[in-house]
Amino acid sequence: MVVLVDTVSSNQVRPRHPEKVNRPDALSPPKPDWIRVRAPNTRGYADTRKIVKENGLVTVCEEAGCPNIGECWDKKHATFMIMGDTCTRACAFCNVKTGMPGALDAAEPEHVAEATFKLGLAHIVVTSVDRDDLADGGAEHFAQTIRAIRARCPTTTIEILTPDFLRKEGALEIVAAAKPDVFNHNLETVPSRYLTVRPGARYFHSIRLLQRVKEIDPTIFTKSGIMVGLGEERHEVLQVMDDLRSADVDFLTIGQYLQPTRKHHAVMRYVTPDEFAGYEKVAYTKRFLMVSASPLTRSSHHAGDDFAKLQAARSKLDTDGRS
C-alpha cells in the first residue's frame, strides 16, 4: 500500500489510525451467516442522527462502527461519546480515531443532557475516549455530564462506560460520587491477549477498578464485557468470569470481535451461537445478575431493557435472601 503525505495543502488529511498505517494487512475469515445486520435507512435512524448532529455530539455507535446502529437508532437509542472523537490509546481492535485530542468542550454536558431530553430516553449510556492527557483522565467531565442529565431528565437512568483511569489517582472516586445507576468498564479480552489487543491497559487494574466501585457505593450496578474471537481459549473466558465475580460485578456481556479494517487485529475465528449460549449458561451459574452473550452483543445494546432486568434480578435476590 502507498501512503501519500500532502506537505503543501493547509487541509491535510490525517490518517485515522496513523500508528497502523504501515502494518501489513491482517486477513480475517469470511463472515458466517449468523453475522447479519439491517442497513441503517429508517425514519427513526434519520431522526436520531439529526438530533445528534444538531447538538454537536459524538457517538460511539458511529466512531466504533457498531453493527447494531441501525436497530438502536431506529428506536432513538444512541450511546454518546464525550470528550471528543480522538483517543490517546491505540488498541488493536478499536476503530475510534487515535492521536492527541483537543481541549474539552465545557458545554458538552449540557448538550448531552439536551439530546437525552429530545430523544426521550428513559435510559442513557455515556462513554468516552481515553484521555491520558488529562490530569484526572476526564473524571470530572463524566461527573458533570451525569449531573447535567439528572438536572434536565430527572427520571432518566444513567449508565456510563468509562476508561480505566490508569495512574489517575482519585479519578474513580469523582465519577462514583456522581452516582451513575450503572458503572461499566470493559475488560475487552482475556489477560493473555492484553499485550497484543489492549497494550495500554492492565488487566488486574481494570478488575480492581470495578471492585472499588462496589466498595464506594454497593448500590451502583457494575458491568463489564469482553470480545471473543481474538485467539482466547475457553478456559480463559471462564477465568475472566471468576475474576469479575470476585470483584462483585453484576452484569457480563460477551460479543464477537469484528475487524474494523485490515490494519486492525484479525478475527481469529467466529464463535458459534451455540458457544455463546454455553457461555451465558455458565455465567449464570456463577451468579451474575445479568448476562448477555451473542455474536452481536455490545455493551450498550438493549441497555435500557437490560437495566430493568438488572433491577428485577436484584430485587428477587434481596427477597430470596430475606425469606
N, C-alpha and C positions, 0 to 999 in steps of 0.2 A: 504494500500500500504506500502511496506517495502522499506526503503531507505538505501542503503549500502554506507558507507563512507570509502574510502580507505585511511588509515593512514600510509601506507608503501610505496606504489609506488610514484615515483617522478613525474609521469604523471597522477595526479589525475584528474578525470572528474568532473568539477564543474557543478551543475545544471544550466540550462539556466535561470530559474526563482527561485532562492533559497528562496525568500520570499513567494512563492506559494506552495512549496513542501508539506507542512503539512496541506494545506487546503483540506477540503472534496471536492470530485468531484461535479462539478456543471453540471447538466444534461440539455441539450438543446433538444427541439423537433426535429424530423426528418426534413431534408431539403426538401422543397417543389420542385415541378417540375421546377419552374422558376429559381432555383439556379443551373445552369449548365454551366460548362466551358470546353474549349478544353484542352486536355493534351498537355504540352509543349514538342513537339517532332519534330519540323520543322527545316529545314536547317537555316532559319533566326534566330531562337532561339539559335541554337548552335553557330552561328557566333557571336551573341551579347554576349553570355556567355564567349566566348573565349576572346573577347576584354576586357570585364570587368575583367577577371582573369589576363590577361597579364599586365594590368595596376594596379593590386593590389587594386582594388576598391571594396567597399561595396555598395550594392543596397538595397533600402527599399523593392523592389519587392520580393527579396528572404527573407530578415530578417523578414518582417512583414507577409510573406505568402500570398501575394496578389493573388486573384483568377484570375486576368487578365494577369498574367505574360506571359502565352503562346501567347496570342494575341499581347501584346505590344512588346515583344522581337522578335517575328517573323518579326515585322516591324522595328526592331532596335531602339525601344524606351525604354530606361531604365531610372529609377529615381535613381540618385546617392545619397548615404547617407554618408555624410562626418563626420569627427571627430571620426571615429571608429564604432564598432558594439555593444558597450555596453553603455546602458543608465543609468543615475543616478536616474531616476524616476522608479516607478513600477506601472504603470497604469493597471487597472484590465482587460482592453480589448486588450492590446498590446502584440505582440509576440516577439518584439525586446528584446535581452538579457539585463538583469539588473545586476548592480554591479558597481565597481569602474573602470572607463575607464583608458586606458593608456595615454601616452603623445601624443600630436598632431603630425601628420606627416607633416613636413614643405614642403615636396614635393607634398603633396596631391592635392593642387590647380592645379598644372601643369599637374598632372596625369589625373584629371577630364577634363581639357581642351583638352588634347591629345586624350582621349577617345571620347569626343564630336566631335572632328575633324574626327577621324577614323570611327565613326558611321554615319557621315554626317548629324548631327542633325540640323534642322532648328530652333528647339525649344527645350531647355533643362530644365529639372526640377531637382533641387538640394535640398535635405532635410538633416536633421541631427538628431542624438540622442540629448537628453537633456544633457547639460554639466554644471550642477550646481557646479561642482568642479572648473571651470574656472572663473576668476575674471570678464570677460566680457561675460560669457556664450557661448563663441565661435564666437562672433560677428565679430571680426577682421578676423578670418579664413573664415567666409562666404564672407566677403568683398574681401579677397584675391582670393577666388575661382571665384567670379564674374569677377574680373579684369583679371584673367588669361584666362578665357573663352573669354572675349571680345578681348584680345590680339591675341589669337590663332584663334578664329572664329568670326570675327567682325560682320558678318551678322546674327549670331545665336541670337535669343531672349531668355532671361533667366527668368525662374520662380523659385522662392525659396519658400520652405515650412519650416518655422522656428519654433523653440521652443518659449516659451513665454518670455524668458529673465527675469523671475521673480526676482526682487531685484537686477538687474544688471543695475545700472544707466548709461545712455549714450550708452548702447549696441545697442538699436534700431536705434539710430541716425547714428552709424557707418555703419550698414547694409544699411540703406536707402540712405546714401551718395554715396554708390557704384552703385545706380540707377538700380536695377533689373527691368525688364519690368513688372513682376507680383510678388507681395508680398502676399504669402499665409500663414495664420496661422489658424489652425483648432480649433474650439471650442469643437469638438468631440461629445458633448451631451448637454442636457438642464441643466440649473442651479441646479435643484433639484436632479440630479443624480451625481453631481460632487464628493461628499464625498465618494461615492461608486465606481464610474467609473474612476475618474481623481483626486484623493485626493491631489496630489502635486500641483495642479493648482488653479487659482482663476478666475472665470467666467468673472467678470467685469474688471479685469486686462487685460484679452485677448481682450475684446471688446475695451478697451482703447488703447491697442497696435495697433489694426487695424485703429482706428480713428487717432492716432498720425501719422501713415504713410502718410495719406492723408494731414494732416496739414503740414508735412515736404515737401512733393512733390505730388501735386494733379495729376501729370501725370502718376504716378505709379498705375497700376491696383491693387486693393486689392481683396482678395479671402478668403473664409473660408468654412468649411464643418462640417457636423455632421453625426453621425451614428444614425439610428433608430432601434428599436427592443430591447432596453435596459431598457424598463419599463417606457418610457416617455409617456405623453399624447399629443394628437393632439394640444390642445390649447397651450401647452408649446413649441412645434415646431414653431407654428405661432408667438409666442412671441420672439423666437430667431431670426426669420426673421426680426421683427420690430427692435430689438436691433442692428442687423447688418446694417440695412438700416440707423438707427440713426447715425452709425459710417461711413456712406457713402461707405459701402462695395459694390463692383461691381458684384461679382460672388459668387454664392452659390452652393455647392454640398451637396447632401443628398444620402446616401447609406445604405444598410442593414449591420448591425453588424453581423459578422460571428465569432464564438468562435474558437480561435486557438487551445486550449487544454481544457480538462475538469477541469483544475485548474484555468482557466480564467472565467470571468463573463459569466453566462449563457445567451443564446439568450432567451429573454422573449417571443418574438413572431416574426414571419416572416411577414413583411409588404407586402401587395399585390402590384403588378404592378399598379393596378388602384389607390391605395392610393398614390403611388409615383407620378403618373401623376397628381393627385389632388394637391399635394404639389407644383409641378412645376408650375401649372397654377396659384395658389395663389401667389407664389413668384414673378412671372412676374407682377402680378397686383400691387405688392409693389415696382415695378420699379427697380429690379435688372437688370443689363445689360445682364447677362448670368446666366442660371440656368441649372444644370444637376441633375436629380433625378431619380434613378432607383435602383433596387436591387444590381447591380454590379458596380454602380458608385463609383469611388475612386478619390482622389484629383488629381492625375496626369493622369488618364485615358483620352485619347484623348486630352491631354493638348495642343498639337500643333494646332489641328483643332479648339479647343475652343478659343485659343488666337486670331486666325484670326476672329472668330465670335465676340469676345470682341471688337476688333478694329473696325469692321464694325458697331457694335451697338453704340459705342461711336461716330463714325463719323456721323451716322444717327441722333443721339441725338443733336450733335452740329449743323448739318444742319437744323434740325427742329427748334432749338432754334433761329437760325438766320433768319428763314423765317417768 
